[in-house]
Amino acid sequence: MSKQGMVRVFKIRCPTCNTVETVEVNDKILIDAQSNPLGLAGVAFPHDNHVLIVYVDRNGEERGTRVFSLLQPVAKGFYQVKVPDEWLRGLRNIAGFTVESKRINYRISGYLRQPSSSIKVYKGETTLEVDFARDISYQQARSWLELLAEALDTSFSFNQADYVNAIRLLDVLIEEKPFEYIKQVFWLITNASNITVKVHEREAMLARKYRPMILFDKHNGGFINRVMEVSNTKVSQLLGLENPQVIYSYIEALLSLQRRKIIDLVVE
Amino acid sequence: MSYPEVFHDIAVTLLPEALANFRKTSAPQLLDLASIEKLLPSLVTSATTRLNNAQLGIEHKEFQEIFQYGITAYSEVYLEGDWRPYLLFAELFNKMALVENLQEWALNILSVPQSAVAVEVNPVAPIMLAKMNSRFNTNNHVLAERWILQNTIFREAIEEYNRKYNLNLKAFTLETPEQFSSLATNIDVFVSSSLEAMSLGWRTVLDLAVKLLKRRGTLIAMFPANAREGLRTLLKIWKIPEYPPLEKILRDLQDARFTQIRYNVQGPFTLIYAQKR
């Protein structure tokens, strides 16, 4: 009897340690792939000092693998990082945070102020705990944290800036209601160091020439032009450590370009 | 100097590429394209001869470039299941000078009450709603076929317009009339200006406008002159049926008790502006 929701099963060999893994593609993986801007979901297999990621597309087909080296073997416990205080300055709602990813054996935290309340959520192999500096609607905050934790659970980034930018963005968004493509916004910011922008020249030329209304009226035109000019740039390089509102506008612009195939976002 | 049929001739020259692209797919459009395959060589030869003797303006080159991209975009839907180029094409279509001029003309003569209720039918990107909202602060609705509202890319695009232009948009599925029965005779402005709206055909657009517009409500509808070969087959790629001539459309509007009827023709597209009596 087949397992419930199982679409297909295939075997894959880790290029680093030769371990053979069985990938069981189920409905959840397909749903994850469907809601991902790349149309891919990553299935992770931790192997001592590295983690093998197998990418599966929305049809359940294997679409390549990638190996991420861990900063510390799993047996030694989490590799811990504390972010510099100055990176957290200017937060309005958030006093501090901890992200723990068993997937990549990584714990990152940063605390700036005394909290008034705290919320902890779990998604997959990721724990996200956020301390709040002031009173905030529990229900609304929790739904935002769950969305962010879901994105963090897909991240294989060791770049502190990716986590700090995600927290700074959360600090701004938490006062709003989630919207249709928020998962993509979080996915892009939490994976920024591992995603490269590839420009489609024909679409970029047409966009430059005809300037579709929404791209140039409602997104940062300077940023749009900069992205279209330089292919093969990491998203994290494009985002930098600007203020959260600017980062948010950059991410929306990237997703907008991707939605029109002017760029592709590629995991590298 | 250009000549009246120049857009049809440009369309004819795009058809061989369309046929080649769609032949790689199992798209239903292939049947329409293949039906004129035998005639194509002679059509293309005479169209090319006429085009070589004409001076093409910027609007002709835009039409050629954007529809050429549209053909690639639509064939990619069938080849790779990728709707993203289709969305870009839909937005480029709205940036063609011909189309922008028509839309601007309509918006410049449009007069609506405060908090007017507006509907745009079948947009993959609700561009006219965004333009109207910026000028008139309208209450905005999208009425679209299921294939548009269930498409992830278009849903995201509609949400993007909704958020970026503060449209406070409500969307209804065209196939379930009971969903939008509350809109009947409550609409101040009914807009049909996308290629996807044109694919509904003139009778459907008119019937919807009659049903939804309130007294003195305004209909803004764009349609193609696609009776002649060239645009006829090119626009079939977007499933646009043959439209009646302008005179017939004007008569239909009068029969449906529309007044203050005005129209503007730009190349192969006409925009009508009319008020329900």
Chai-1 contact restraints between the chains, C-beta under 6 A:
chainA,res_idxA,chainB,res_idxB,connection_type,confidence,min_distance_angstrom,max_distance_angstrom,comment,restraint_id
A,E180,B,E156,contact,1.0,0.0,6.0,A-B,restraint_1
A,E180,B,E159,contact,1.0,0.0,6.0,A-B,restraint_2
A,Y181,B,E156,contact,1.0,0.0,6.0,A-B,restraint_3
A,E203,B,L88,contact,1.0,0.0,6.0,A-B,restraint_4
A,Y210,B,L92,contact,1.0,0.0,6.0,A-B,restraint_5
A,Y210,B,K95,contact,1.0,0.0,6.0,A-B,restraint_6
A,P212,B,E91,contact,1.0,0.0,6.0,A-B,restraint_7
A,K218,B,K164,contact,1.0,0.0,6.0,A-B,restraint_8
A,R259,B,E156,contact,1.0,0.0,6.0,A-B,restraint_9
A,R260,B,R84,contact,1.0,0.0,6.0,A-B,restraint_10
A,R260,B,L87,contact,1.0,0.0,6.0,A-B,restraint_11
A,R260,B,L88,contact,1.0,0.0,6.0,A-B,restraint_12
A,K261,B,R84,contact,1.0,0.0,6.0,A-B,restraint_13
A,K261,B,P85,contact,1.0,0.0,6.0,A-B,restraint_14
